[in-house]
Amino acid sequence: MSRIEPLPMGSVPGLEESFERYRKSLGFVPNSALILQRKPAILKALAQLSSAIWAPDSEVSVGFKRLIAWMASKAHGCNY
């Protein structure tokens, strides 16, 4: 459970492109992005970073990246 509740998608105008980046790269919009609507500049920057990391034209496969992300989450006790 997050300490700060996620805002409903669309609560802050002008972030549609950022949410679309998450949908394209991850297949969903994470709660962290919904929380970050409170700081639109940070959300936009993080969405760009996420797009770069999950880009399908990378030398590292998306499946391997997902495995690394899962292992890092488990190592730090994150269930997300």
mmCIF file of the N, C-alpha and C atoms, coordinates in Angstrom:
data_MODEL
# 
_entry.id   MODEL 
# 
loop_
_atom_site.group_PDB 
_atom_site.id 
_atom_site.type_symbol 
_atom_site.label_atom_id 
_atom_site.label_alt_id 
_atom_site.label_comp_id 
_atom_site.label_asym_id 
_atom_site.label_entity_id 
_atom_site.label_seq_id 
_atom_site.pdbx_PDB_ins_code 
_atom_site.Cartn_x 
_atom_site.Cartn_y 
_atom_site.Cartn_z 
_atom_site.occupancy 
_atom_site.B_iso_or_equiv 
_atom_site.pdbx_formal_charge 
_atom_site.auth_seq_id 
_atom_site.auth_comp_id 
_atom_site.auth_asym_id 
_atom_site.auth_atom_id 
_atom_site.pdbx_PDB_model_num 
ATOM 1   N N  . MET A 1 1  ? 0.842  -1.172  0.000   1.00 0.00 ? 1  MET A N  1 
ATOM 2   C CA . MET A 1 1  ? 0.000  0.000   0.000   1.00 0.00 ? 1  MET A CA 1 
ATOM 3   C C  . MET A 1 1  ? 0.894  1.244   0.000   1.00 0.00 ? 1  MET A C  1 
ATOM 4   N N  . SER A 1 2  ? 0.566  2.175   -0.846  1.00 0.00 ? 2  SER A N  1 
ATOM 5   C CA . SER A 1 2  ? 1.370  3.385   -0.932  1.00 0.00 ? 2  SER A CA 1 
ATOM 6   C C  . SER A 1 2  ? 0.969  4.371   0.164   1.00 0.00 ? 2  SER A C  1 
ATOM 7   N N  . ARG A 1 3  ? 1.917  5.198   0.557   1.00 0.00 ? 3  ARG A N  1 
ATOM 8   C CA . ARG A 1 3  ? 1.638  6.227   1.558   1.00 0.00 ? 3  ARG A CA 1 
ATOM 9   C C  . ARG A 1 3  ? 0.851  7.379   0.957   1.00 0.00 ? 3  ARG A C  1 
ATOM 10  N N  . ILE A 1 4  ? 1.045  7.605   -0.340  1.00 0.00 ? 4  ILE A N  1 
ATOM 11  C CA . ILE A 1 4  ? 0.332  8.652   -1.052  1.00 0.00 ? 4  ILE A CA 1 
ATOM 12  C C  . ILE A 1 4  ? -0.583 7.972   -2.053  1.00 0.00 ? 4  ILE A C  1 
ATOM 13  N N  . GLU A 1 5  ? -1.840 8.286   -1.997  1.00 0.00 ? 5  GLU A N  1 
ATOM 14  C CA . GLU A 1 5  ? -2.800 7.656   -2.895  1.00 0.00 ? 5  GLU A CA 1 
ATOM 15  C C  . GLU A 1 5  ? -2.591 8.110   -4.339  1.00 0.00 ? 5  GLU A C  1 
ATOM 16  N N  . PRO A 1 6  ? -2.653 7.188   -5.287  1.00 0.00 ? 6  PRO A N  1 
ATOM 17  C CA . PRO A 1 6  ? -2.582 7.564   -6.703  1.00 0.00 ? 6  PRO A CA 1 
ATOM 18  C C  . PRO A 1 6  ? -3.796 8.413   -7.076  1.00 0.00 ? 6  PRO A C  1 
ATOM 19  N N  . LEU A 1 7  ? -3.569 9.389   -7.931  1.00 0.00 ? 7  LEU A N  1 
ATOM 20  C CA . LEU A 1 7  ? -4.675 10.183  -8.459  1.00 0.00 ? 7  LEU A CA 1 
ATOM 21  C C  . LEU A 1 7  ? -5.293 9.432   -9.629  1.00 0.00 ? 7  LEU A C  1 
ATOM 22  N N  . PRO A 1 8  ? -6.568 9.631   -9.878  1.00 0.00 ? 8  PRO A N  1 
ATOM 23  C CA . PRO A 1 8  ? -7.159 9.008   -11.061 1.00 0.00 ? 8  PRO A CA 1 
ATOM 24  C C  . PRO A 1 8  ? -6.458 9.520   -12.323 1.00 0.00 ? 8  PRO A C  1 
ATOM 25  N N  . MET A 1 9  ? -6.276 8.635   -13.290 1.00 0.00 ? 9  MET A N  1 
ATOM 26  C CA . MET A 1 9  ? -5.636 9.030   -14.535 1.00 0.00 ? 9  MET A CA 1 
ATOM 27  C C  . MET A 1 9  ? -6.421 10.176  -15.160 1.00 0.00 ? 9  MET A C  1 
ATOM 28  N N  . GLY A 1 10 ? -5.698 11.187  -15.611 1.00 0.00 ? 10 GLY A N  1 
ATOM 29  C CA . GLY A 1 10 ? -6.345 12.342  -16.218 1.00 0.00 ? 10 GLY A CA 1 
ATOM 30  C C  . GLY A 1 10 ? -6.642 13.462  -15.243 1.00 0.00 ? 10 GLY A C  1 
ATOM 31  N N  . SER A 1 11 ? -6.244 13.297  -13.984 1.00 0.00 ? 11 SER A N  1 
ATOM 32  C CA . SER A 1 11 ? -6.480 14.348  -12.997 1.00 0.00 ? 11 SER A CA 1 
ATOM 33  C C  . SER A 1 11 ? -5.722 15.624  -13.329 1.00 0.00 ? 11 SER A C  1 
ATOM 34  N N  . VAL A 1 12 ? -4.574 15.471  -13.961 1.00 0.00 ? 12 VAL A N  1 
ATOM 35  C CA . VAL A 1 12 ? -3.758 16.620  -14.331 1.00 0.00 ? 12 VAL A CA 1 
ATOM 36  C C  . VAL A 1 12 ? -3.674 16.652  -15.856 1.00 0.00 ? 12 VAL A C  1 
ATOM 37  N N  . PRO A 1 13 ? -4.165 17.721  -16.481 1.00 0.00 ? 13 PRO A N  1 
ATOM 38  C CA . PRO A 1 13 ? -4.129 17.793  -17.945 1.00 0.00 ? 13 PRO A CA 1 
ATOM 39  C C  . PRO A 1 13 ? -2.701 17.860  -18.483 1.00 0.00 ? 13 PRO A C  1 
ATOM 40  N N  . GLY A 1 14 ? -2.523 17.342  -19.691 1.00 0.00 ? 14 GLY A N  1 
ATOM 41  C CA . GLY A 1 14 ? -1.233 17.436  -20.369 1.00 0.00 ? 14 GLY A CA 1 
ATOM 42  C C  . GLY A 1 14 ? -0.280 16.280  -20.123 1.00 0.00 ? 14 GLY A C  1 
ATOM 43  N N  . LEU A 1 15 ? -0.743 15.240  -19.444 1.00 0.00 ? 15 LEU A N  1 
ATOM 44  C CA . LEU A 1 15 ? 0.145  14.113  -19.155 1.00 0.00 ? 15 LEU A CA 1 
ATOM 45  C C  . LEU A 1 15 ? -0.186 12.866  -19.972 1.00 0.00 ? 15 LEU A C  1 
ATOM 46  N N  . GLU A 1 16 ? -1.091 13.003  -20.923 1.00 0.00 ? 16 GLU A N  1 
ATOM 47  C CA . GLU A 1 16 ? -1.528 11.850  -21.711 1.00 0.00 ? 16 GLU A CA 1 
ATOM 48  C C  . GLU A 1 16 ? -0.355 11.168  -22.417 1.00 0.00 ? 16 GLU A C  1 
ATOM 49  N N  . GLU A 1 17 ? 0.573  11.970  -22.973 1.00 0.00 ? 17 GLU A N  1 
ATOM 50  C CA . GLU A 1 17 ? 1.723  11.391  -23.683 1.00 0.00 ? 17 GLU A CA 1 
ATOM 51  C C  . GLU A 1 17 ? 2.595  10.570  -22.728 1.00 0.00 ? 17 GLU A C  1 
ATOM 52  N N  . SER A 1 18 ? 2.762  11.046  -21.519 1.00 0.00 ? 18 SER A N  1 
ATOM 53  C CA . SER A 1 18 ? 3.560  10.307  -20.535 1.00 0.00 ? 18 SER A CA 1 
ATOM 54  C C  . SER A 1 18 ? 2.905  8.973   -20.200 1.00 0.00 ? 18 SER A C  1 
ATOM 55  N N  . PHE A 1 19 ? 1.584  8.979   -20.016 1.00 0.00 ? 19 PHE A N  1 
ATOM 56  C CA . PHE A 1 19 ? 0.884  7.727   -19.717 1.00 0.00 ? 19 PHE A CA 1 
ATOM 57  C C  . PHE A 1 19 ? 0.965  6.767   -20.898 1.00 0.00 ? 19 PHE A C  1 
ATOM 58  N N  . GLU A 1 20 ? 0.892  7.308   -22.100 1.00 0.00 ? 20 GLU A N  1 
ATOM 59  C CA . GLU A 1 20 ? 0.985  6.472   -23.294 1.00 0.00 ? 20 GLU A CA 1 
ATOM 60  C C  . GLU A 1 20 ? 2.371  5.829   -23.394 1.00 0.00 ? 20 GLU A C  1 
ATOM 61  N N  . ARG A 1 21 ? 3.407  6.547   -23.000 1.00 0.00 ? 21 ARG A N  1 
ATOM 62  C CA . ARG A 1 21 ? 4.763  5.969   -22.995 1.00 0.00 ? 21 ARG A CA 1 
ATOM 63  C C  . ARG A 1 21 ? 4.819  4.748   -22.093 1.00 0.00 ? 21 ARG A C  1 
ATOM 64  N N  . TYR A 1 22 ? 4.202  4.848   -20.914 1.00 0.00 ? 22 TYR A N  1 
ATOM 65  C CA . TYR A 1 22 ? 4.172  3.704   -20.000 1.00 0.00 ? 22 TYR A CA 1 
ATOM 66  C C  . TYR A 1 22 ? 3.388  2.548   -20.609 1.00 0.00 ? 22 TYR A C  1 
ATOM 67  N N  . ARG A 1 23 ? 2.251  2.846   -21.215 1.00 0.00 ? 23 ARG A N  1 
ATOM 68  C CA . ARG A 1 23 ? 1.449  1.782   -21.833 1.00 0.00 ? 23 ARG A CA 1 
ATOM 69  C C  . ARG A 1 23 ? 2.235  1.058   -22.913 1.00 0.00 ? 23 ARG A C  1 
ATOM 70  N N  . LYS A 1 24 ? 2.965  1.826   -23.731 1.00 0.00 ? 24 LYS A N  1 
ATOM 71  C CA . LYS A 1 24 ? 3.730  1.213   -24.820 1.00 0.00 ? 24 LYS A CA 1 
ATOM 72  C C  . LYS A 1 24 ? 4.899  0.394   -24.297 1.00 0.00 ? 24 LYS A C  1 
ATOM 73  N N  . SER A 1 25 ? 5.598  0.895   -23.302 1.00 0.00 ? 25 SER A N  1 
ATOM 74  C CA . SER A 1 25 ? 6.797  0.208   -22.844 1.00 0.00 ? 25 SER A CA 1 
ATOM 75  C C  . SER A 1 25 ? 6.509  -0.891  -21.825 1.00 0.00 ? 25 SER A C  1 
ATOM 76  N N  . LEU A 1 26 ? 5.551  -0.681  -20.925 1.00 0.00 ? 26 LEU A N  1 
ATOM 77  C CA . LEU A 1 26 ? 5.286  -1.660  -19.869 1.00 0.00 ? 26 LEU A CA 1 
ATOM 78  C C  . LEU A 1 26 ? 3.985  -2.435  -20.076 1.00 0.00 ? 26 LEU A C  1 
ATOM 79  N N  . GLY A 1 27 ? 3.086  -1.861  -20.868 1.00 0.00 ? 27 GLY A N  1 
ATOM 80  C CA . GLY A 1 27 ? 1.791  -2.498  -21.053 1.00 0.00 ? 27 GLY A CA 1 
ATOM 81  C C  . GLY A 1 27 ? 0.749  -2.012  -20.056 1.00 0.00 ? 27 GLY A C  1 
ATOM 82  N N  . PHE A 1 28 ? 1.120  -1.138  -19.158 1.00 0.00 ? 28 PHE A N  1 
ATOM 83  C CA . PHE A 1 28 ? 0.205  -0.599  -18.155 1.00 0.00 ? 28 PHE A CA 1 
ATOM 84  C C  . PHE A 1 28 ? 0.787  0.703   -17.607 1.00 0.00 ? 28 PHE A C  1 
ATOM 85  N N  . VAL A 1 29 ? -0.005 1.434   -16.868 1.00 0.00 ? 29 VAL A N  1 
ATOM 86  C CA . VAL A 1 29 ? 0.464  2.659   -16.203 1.00 0.00 ? 29 VAL A CA 1 
ATOM 87  C C  . VAL A 1 29 ? 0.625  2.325   -14.724 1.00 0.00 ? 29 VAL A C  1 
ATOM 88  N N  . PRO A 1 30 ? 1.857  2.347   -14.208 1.00 0.00 ? 30 PRO A N  1 
ATOM 89  C CA . PRO A 1 30 ? 2.073  1.995   -12.806 1.00 0.00 ? 30 PRO A CA 1 
ATOM 90  C C  . PRO A 1 30 ? 1.509  3.053   -11.852 1.00 0.00 ? 30 PRO A C  1 
ATOM 91  N N  . ASN A 1 31 ? 1.188  2.606   -10.639 1.00 0.00 ? 31 ASN A N  1 
ATOM 92  C CA . ASN A 1 31 ? 0.682  3.532   -9.629  1.00 0.00 ? 31 ASN A CA 1 
ATOM 93  C C  . ASN A 1 31 ? 1.669  4.659   -9.351  1.00 0.00 ? 31 ASN A C  1 
ATOM 94  N N  . SER A 1 32 ? 2.951  4.378   -9.453  1.00 0.00 ? 32 SER A N  1 
ATOM 95  C CA . SER A 1 32 ? 3.944  5.431   -9.210  1.00 0.00 ? 32 SER A CA 1 
ATOM 96  C C  . SER A 1 32 ? 3.741  6.601   -10.164 1.00 0.00 ? 32 SER A C  1 
ATOM 97  N N  . ALA A 1 33 ? 3.359  6.319   -11.402 1.00 0.00 ? 33 ALA A N  1 
ATOM 98  C CA . ALA A 1 33 ? 3.091  7.387   -12.370 1.00 0.00 ? 33 ALA A CA 1 
ATOM 99  C C  . ALA A 1 33 ? 1.835  8.157   -11.988 1.00 0.00 ? 33 ALA A C  1 
ATOM 100 N N  . LEU A 1 34 ? 0.844  7.451   -11.482 1.00 0.00 ? 34 LEU A N  1 
ATOM 101 C CA . LEU A 1 34 ? -0.388 8.116   -11.063 1.00 0.00 ? 34 LEU A CA 1 
ATOM 102 C C  . LEU A 1 34 ? -0.144 9.002   -9.842  1.00 0.00 ? 34 LEU A C  1 
ATOM 103 N N  . ILE A 1 35 ? 0.753  8.587   -8.983  1.00 0.00 ? 35 ILE A N  1 
ATOM 104 C CA . ILE A 1 35 ? 1.127  9.406   -7.825  1.00 0.00 ? 35 ILE A CA 1 
ATOM 105 C C  . ILE A 1 35 ? 1.922  10.626  -8.283  1.00 0.00 ? 35 ILE A C  1 
ATOM 106 N N  . LEU A 1 36 ? 2.821  10.425  -9.238  1.00 0.00 ? 36 LEU A N  1 
ATOM 107 C CA . LEU A 1 36 ? 3.681  11.513  -9.708  1.00 0.00 ? 36 LEU A CA 1 
ATOM 108 C C  . LEU A 1 36 ? 2.949  12.580  -10.518 1.00 0.00 ? 36 LEU A C  1 
ATOM 109 N N  . GLN A 1 37 ? 1.661  12.390  -10.768 1.00 0.00 ? 37 GLN A N  1 
ATOM 110 C CA . GLN A 1 37 ? 0.904  13.457  -11.431 1.00 0.00 ? 37 GLN A CA 1 
ATOM 111 C C  . GLN A 1 37 ? 0.993  14.750  -10.636 1.00 0.00 ? 37 GLN A C  1 
ATOM 112 N N  . ARG A 1 38 ? 1.262  14.616  -9.341  1.00 0.00 ? 38 ARG A N  1 
ATOM 113 C CA . ARG A 1 38 ? 1.384  15.804  -8.488  1.00 0.00 ? 38 ARG A CA 1 
ATOM 114 C C  . ARG A 1 38 ? 2.602  16.636  -8.870  1.00 0.00 ? 38 ARG A C  1 
ATOM 115 N N  . LYS A 1 39 ? 3.574  16.036  -9.528  1.00 0.00 ? 39 LYS A N  1 
ATOM 116 C CA . LYS A 1 39 ? 4.795  16.710  -9.989  1.00 0.00 ? 39 LYS A CA 1 
ATOM 117 C C  . LYS A 1 39 ? 4.966  16.398  -11.472 1.00 0.00 ? 39 LYS A C  1 
ATOM 118 N N  . PRO A 1 40 ? 4.220  17.072  -12.339 1.00 0.00 ? 40 PRO A N  1 
ATOM 119 C CA . PRO A 1 40 ? 4.207  16.738  -13.771 1.00 0.00 ? 40 PRO A CA 1 
ATOM 120 C C  . PRO A 1 40 ? 5.582  16.713  -14.434 1.00 0.00 ? 40 PRO A C  1 
ATOM 121 N N  . ALA A 1 41 ? 6.479  17.614  -14.079 1.00 0.00 ? 41 ALA A N  1 
ATOM 122 C CA . ALA A 1 41 ? 7.805  17.634  -14.717 1.00 0.00 ? 41 ALA A CA 1 
ATOM 123 C C  . ALA A 1 41 ? 8.571  16.353  -14.402 1.00 0.00 ? 41 ALA A C  1 
ATOM 124 N N  . ILE A 1 42 ? 8.445  15.870  -13.182 1.00 0.00 ? 42 ILE A N  1 
ATOM 125 C CA . ILE A 1 42 ? 9.124  14.624  -12.805 1.00 0.00 ? 42 ILE A CA 1 
ATOM 126 C C  . ILE A 1 42 ? 8.500  13.447  -13.538 1.00 0.00 ? 42 ILE A C  1 
ATOM 127 N N  . LEU A 1 43 ? 7.182  13.418  -13.622 1.00 0.00 ? 43 LEU A N  1 
ATOM 128 C CA . LEU A 1 43 ? 6.509  12.328  -14.332 1.00 0.00 ? 43 LEU A CA 1 
ATOM 129 C C  . LEU A 1 43 ? 6.936  12.283  -15.798 1.00 0.00 ? 43 LEU A C  1 
ATOM 130 N N  . LYS A 1 44 ? 6.988  13.438  -16.443 1.00 0.00 ? 44 LYS A N  1 
ATOM 131 C CA . LYS A 1 44 ? 7.380  13.481  -17.857 1.00 0.00 ? 44 LYS A CA 1 
ATOM 132 C C  . LYS A 1 44 ? 8.811  12.984  -18.043 1.00 0.00 ? 44 LYS A C  1 
ATOM 133 N N  . ALA A 1 45 ? 9.720  13.404  -17.174 1.00 0.00 ? 45 ALA A N  1 
ATOM 134 C CA . ALA A 1 45 ? 11.112 12.974  -17.280 1.00 0.00 ? 45 ALA A CA 1 
ATOM 135 C C  . ALA A 1 45 ? 11.246 11.476  -17.033 1.00 0.00 ? 45 ALA A C  1 
ATOM 136 N N  . LEU A 1 46 ? 10.544 10.967  -16.032 1.00 0.00 ? 46 LEU A N  1 
ATOM 137 C CA . LEU A 1 46 ? 10.611 9.539   -15.719 1.00 0.00 ? 46 LEU A CA 1 
ATOM 138 C C  . LEU A 1 46 ? 10.000 8.692   -16.836 1.00 0.00 ? 46 LEU A C  1 
ATOM 139 N N  . ALA A 1 47 ? 8.950  9.195   -17.465 1.00 0.00 ? 47 ALA A N  1 
ATOM 140 C CA . ALA A 1 47 ? 8.336  8.473   -18.593 1.00 0.00 ? 47 ALA A CA 1 
ATOM 141 C C  . ALA A 1 47 ? 9.315  8.391   -19.760 1.00 0.00 ? 47 ALA A C  1 
ATOM 142 N N  . GLN A 1 48 ? 10.052 9.462   -20.003 1.00 0.00 ? 48 GLN A N  1 
ATOM 143 C CA . GLN A 1 48 ? 11.065 9.428   -21.075 1.00 0.00 ? 48 GLN A CA 1 
ATOM 144 C C  . GLN A 1 48 ? 12.167 8.424   -20.738 1.00 0.00 ? 48 GLN A C  1 
ATOM 145 N N  . LEU A 1 49 ? 12.613 8.424   -19.488 1.00 0.00 ? 49 LEU A N  1 
ATOM 146 C CA . LEU A 1 49 ? 13.647 7.481   -19.064 1.00 0.00 ? 49 LEU A CA 1 
ATOM 147 C C  . LEU A 1 49 ? 13.150 6.043   -19.216 1.00 0.00 ? 49 LEU A C  1 
ATOM 148 N N  . SER A 1 50 ? 11.922 5.802   -18.787 1.00 0.00 ? 50 SER A N  1 
ATOM 149 C CA . SER A 1 50 ? 11.348 4.460   -18.902 1.00 0.00 ? 50 SER A CA 1 
ATOM 150 C C  . SER A 1 50 ? 11.278 4.013   -20.357 1.00 0.00 ? 50 SER A C  1 
ATOM 151 N N  . SER A 1 51 ? 10.883 4.923   -21.236 1.00 0.00 ? 51 SER A N  1 
ATOM 152 C CA . SER A 1 51 ? 10.829 4.595   -22.670 1.00 0.00 ? 51 SER A CA 1 
ATOM 153 C C  . SER A 1 51 ? 12.199 4.212   -23.205 1.00 0.00 ? 51 SER A C  1 
ATOM 154 N N  . ALA A 1 52 ? 13.217 4.934   -22.772 1.00 0.00 ? 52 ALA A N  1 
ATOM 155 C CA . ALA A 1 52 ? 14.579 4.639   -23.230 1.00 0.00 ? 52 ALA A CA 1 
ATOM 156 C C  . ALA A 1 52 ? 15.048 3.281   -22.710 1.00 0.00 ? 52 ALA A C  1 
ATOM 157 N N  . ILE A 1 53 ? 14.741 2.983   -21.471 1.00 0.00 ? 53 ILE A N  1 
ATOM 158 C CA . ILE A 1 53 ? 15.165 1.713   -20.877 1.00 0.00 ? 53 ILE A CA 1 
ATOM 159 C C  . ILE A 1 53 ? 14.468 0.537   -21.553 1.00 0.00 ? 53 ILE A C  1 
ATOM 160 N N  . TRP A 1 54 ? 13.168 0.654   -21.792 1.00 0.00 ? 54 TRP A N  1 
ATOM 161 C CA . TRP A 1 54 ? 12.377 -0.455  -22.320 1.00 0.00 ? 54 TRP A CA 1 
ATOM 162 C C  . TRP A 1 54 ? 12.261 -0.452  -23.831 1.00 0.00 ? 54 TRP A C  1 
ATOM 163 N N  . ALA A 1 55 ? 13.041 0.371   -24.503 1.00 0.00 ? 55 ALA A N  1 
ATOM 164 C CA . ALA A 1 55 ? 12.965 0.446   -25.970 1.00 0.00 ? 55 ALA A CA 1 
ATOM 165 C C  . ALA A 1 55 ? 13.201 -0.929  -26.597 1.00 0.00 ? 55 ALA A C  1 
ATOM 166 N N  . PRO A 1 56 ? 12.353 -1.310  -27.532 1.00 0.00 ? 56 PRO A N  1 
ATOM 167 C CA . PRO A 1 56 ? 12.479 -2.643  -28.132 1.00 0.00 ? 56 PRO A CA 1 
ATOM 168 C C  . PRO A 1 56 ? 13.699 -2.798  -29.037 1.00 0.00 ? 56 PRO A C  1 
ATOM 169 N N  . ASP A 1 57 ? 14.313 -1.704  -29.458 1.00 0.00 ? 57 ASP A N  1 
ATOM 170 C CA . ASP A 1 57 ? 15.478 -1.794  -30.336 1.00 0.00 ? 57 ASP A CA 1 
ATOM 171 C C  . ASP A 1 57 ? 16.794 -1.879  -29.556 1.00 0.00 ? 57 ASP A C  1 
ATOM 172 N N  . SER A 1 58 ? 16.707 -2.141  -28.287 1.00 0.00 ? 58 SER A N  1 
ATOM 173 C CA . SER A 1 58 ? 17.887 -2.254  -27.426 1.00 0.00 ? 58 SER A CA 1 
ATOM 174 C C  . SER A 1 58 ? 18.652 -3.545  -27.729 1.00 0.00 ? 58 SER A C  1 
ATOM 175 N N  . GLU A 1 59 ? 19.910 -3.579  -27.337 1.00 0.00 ? 59 GLU A N  1 
ATOM 176 C CA . GLU A 1 59 ? 20.716 -4.795  -27.497 1.00 0.00 ? 59 GLU A CA 1 
ATOM 177 C C  . GLU A 1 59 ? 20.315 -5.867  -26.481 1.00 0.00 ? 59 GLU A C  1 
ATOM 178 N N  . VAL A 1 60 ? 19.657 -5.459  -25.414 1.00 0.00 ? 60 VAL A N  1 
ATOM 179 C CA . VAL A 1 60 ? 19.205 -6.384  -24.369 1.00 0.00 ? 60 VAL A CA 1 
ATOM 180 C C  . VAL A 1 60 ? 17.717 -6.636  -24.571 1.00 0.00 ? 60 VAL A C  1 
ATOM 181 N N  . SER A 1 61 ? 17.314 -7.890  -24.554 1.00 0.00 ? 61 SER A N  1 
ATOM 182 C CA . SER A 1 61 ? 15.908 -8.222  -24.803 1.00 0.00 ? 61 SER A CA 1 
ATOM 183 C C  . SER A 1 61 ? 15.010 -7.710  -23.678 1.00 0.00 ? 61 SER A C  1 
ATOM 184 N N  . VAL A 1 62 ? 13.762 -7.431  -24.032 1.00 0.00 ? 62 VAL A N  1 
ATOM 185 C CA . VAL A 1 62 ? 12.788 -6.962  -23.051 1.00 0.00 ? 62 VAL A CA 1 
ATOM 186 C C  . VAL A 1 62 ? 12.572 -8.019  -21.968 1.00 0.00 ? 62 VAL A C  1 
ATOM 187 N N  . GLY A 1 63 ? 12.544 -9.285  -22.363 1.00 0.00 ? 63 GLY A N  1 
ATOM 188 C CA . GLY A 1 63 ? 12.367 -10.360 -21.392 1.00 0.00 ? 63 GLY A CA 1 
ATOM 189 C C  . GLY A 1 63 ? 13.470 -10.384 -20.360 1.00 0.00 ? 63 GLY A C  1 
ATOM 190 N N  . PHE A 1 64 ? 14.709 -10.188 -20.802 1.00 0.00 ? 64 PHE A N  1 
ATOM 191 C CA . PHE A 1 64 ? 15.833 -10.178 -19.866 1.00 0.00 ? 64 PHE A CA 1 
ATOM 192 C C  . PHE A 1 64 ? 15.746 -8.948  -18.962 1.00 0.00 ? 64 PHE A C  1 
ATOM 193 N N  . LYS A 1 65 ? 15.335 -7.816  -19.507 1.00 0.00 ? 65 LYS A N  1 
ATOM 194 C CA . LYS A 1 65 ? 15.167 -6.611  -18.689 1.00 0.00 ? 65 LYS A CA 1 
ATOM 195 C C  . LYS A 1 65 ? 14.104 -6.832  -17.620 1.00 0.00 ? 65 LYS A C  1 
ATOM 196 N N  . ARG A 1 66 ? 13.015 -7.499  -18.000 1.00 0.00 ? 66 ARG A N  1 
ATOM 197 C CA . ARG A 1 66 ? 11.960 -7.790  -17.014 1.00 0.00 ? 66 ARG A CA 1 
ATOM 198 C C  . ARG A 1 66 ? 12.478 -8.720  -15.916 1.00 0.00 ? 66 ARG A C  1 
ATOM 199 N N  . LEU A 1 67 ? 13.297 -9.684  -16.298 1.00 0.00 ? 67 LEU A N  1 
ATOM 200 C CA . LEU A 1 67 ? 13.880 -10.588 -15.308 1.00 0.00 ? 67 LEU A CA 1 
ATOM 201 C C  . LEU A 1 67 ? 14.785 -9.815  -14.344 1.00 0.00 ? 67 LEU A C  1 
ATOM 202 N N  . ILE A 1 68 ? 15.599 -8.922  -14.868 1.00 0.00 ? 68 ILE A N  1 
ATOM 203 C CA . ILE A 1 68 ? 16.477 -8.097  -14.032 1.00 0.00 ? 68 ILE A CA 1 
ATOM 204 C C  . ILE A 1 68 ? 15.642 -7.232  -13.089 1.00 0.00 ? 68 ILE A C  1 
ATOM 205 N N  . ALA A 1 69 ? 14.589 -6.625  -13.611 1.00 0.00 ? 69 ALA A N  1 
ATOM 206 C CA . ALA A 1 69 ? 13.719 -5.785  -12.780 1.00 0.00 ? 69 ALA A CA 1 
ATOM 207 C C  . ALA A 1 69 ? 13.078 -6.607  -11.668 1.00 0.00 ? 69 ALA A C  1 
ATOM 208 N N  . TRP A 1 70 ? 12.626 -7.812  -11.998 1.00 0.00 ? 70 TRP A N  1 
ATOM 209 C CA . TRP A 1 70 ? 12.006 -8.680  -11.001 1.00 0.00 ? 70 TRP A CA 1 
ATOM 210 C C  . TRP A 1 70 ? 13.006 -9.072  -9.920  1.00 0.00 ? 70 TRP A C  1 
ATOM 211 N N  . MET A 1 71 ? 14.213 -9.449  -10.329 1.00 0.00 ? 71 MET A N  1 
ATOM 212 C CA . MET A 1 71 ? 15.250 -9.841  -9.375  1.00 0.00 ? 71 MET A CA 1 
ATOM 213 C C  . MET A 1 71 ? 15.634 -8.668  -8.463  1.00 0.00 ? 71 MET A C  1 
ATOM 214 N N  . ALA A 1 72 ? 15.750 -7.478  -9.039  1.00 0.00 ? 72 ALA A N  1 
ATOM 215 C CA . ALA A 1 72 ? 16.084 -6.294  -8.236  1.00 0.00 ? 72 ALA A CA 1 
ATOM 216 C C  . ALA A 1 72 ? 14.969 -6.010  -7.230  1.00 0.00 ? 72 ALA A C  1 
ATOM 217 N N  . SER A 1 73 ? 13.733 -6.133  -7.665  1.00 0.00 ? 73 SER A N  1 
ATOM 218 C CA . SER A 1 73 ? 12.594 -5.901  -6.756  1.00 0.00 ? 73 SER A CA 1 
ATOM 219 C C  . SER A 1 73 ? 12.617 -6.918  -5.611  1.00 0.00 ? 73 SER A C  1 
ATOM 220 N N  . LYS A 1 74 ? 12.796 -8.179  -5.953  1.00 0.00 ? 74 LYS A N  1 
ATOM 221 C CA . LYS A 1 74 ? 12.838 -9.226  -4.923  1.00 0.00 ? 74 LYS A CA 1 
ATOM 222 C C  . LYS A 1 74 ? 13.989 -9.017  -3.955  1.00 0.00 ? 74 LYS A C  1 
ATOM 223 N N  . ALA A 1 75 ? 15.147 -8.634  -4.471  1.00 0.00 ? 75 ALA A N  1 
ATOM 224 C CA . ALA A 1 75 ? 16.330 -8.424  -3.621  1.00 0.00 ? 75 ALA A CA 1 
ATOM 225 C C  . ALA A 1 75 ? 16.104 -7.304  -2.615  1.00 0.00 ? 75 ALA A C  1 
ATOM 226 N N  . HIS A 1 76 ? 15.239 -6.352  -2.963  1.00 0.00 ? 76 HIS A N  1 
ATOM 227 C CA . HIS A 1 76 ? 14.985 -5.212  -2.088  1.00 0.00 ? 76 HIS A CA 1 
ATOM 228 C C  . HIS A 1 76 ? 13.671 -5.349  -1.334  1.00 0.00 ? 76 HIS A C  1 
ATOM 229 N N  . GLY A 1 77 ? 13.040 -6.526  -1.424  1.00 0.00 ? 77 GLY A N  1 
ATOM 230 C CA . GLY A 1 77 ? 11.816 -6.770  -0.683  1.00 0.00 ? 77 GLY A CA 1 
ATOM 231 C C  . GLY A 1 77 ? 10.588 -6.075  -1.241  1.00 0.00 ? 77 GLY A C  1 
ATOM 232 N N  . CYS A 1 78 ? 10.652 -5.682  -2.506  1.00 0.00 ? 78 CYS A N  1 
ATOM 233 C CA . CYS A 1 78 ? 9.512  -5.003  -3.137  1.00 0.00 ? 78 CYS A CA 1 
ATOM 234 C C  . CYS A 1 78 ? 8.622  -6.037  -3.801  1.00 0.00 ? 78 CYS A C  1 
ATOM 235 N N  . ASN A 1 79 ? 7.336  -5.975  -3.534  1.00 0.00 ? 79 ASN A N  1 
ATOM 236 C CA . ASN A 1 79 ? 6.399  -6.904  -4.154  1.00 0.00 ? 79 ASN A CA 1 
ATOM 237 C C  . ASN A 1 79 ? 5.797  -6.351  -5.429  1.00 0.00 ? 79 ASN A C  1 
ATOM 238 N N  . TYR A 1 80 ? 6.254  -5.163  -5.849  1.00 0.00 ? 80 TYR A N  1 
ATOM 239 C CA . TYR A 1 80 ? 5.712  -4.503  -7.032  1.00 0.00 ? 80 TYR A CA 1 
ATOM 240 C C  . TYR A 1 80 ? 6.427  -5.041  -8.228  1.00 0.00 ? 80 TYR A C  1 
# 
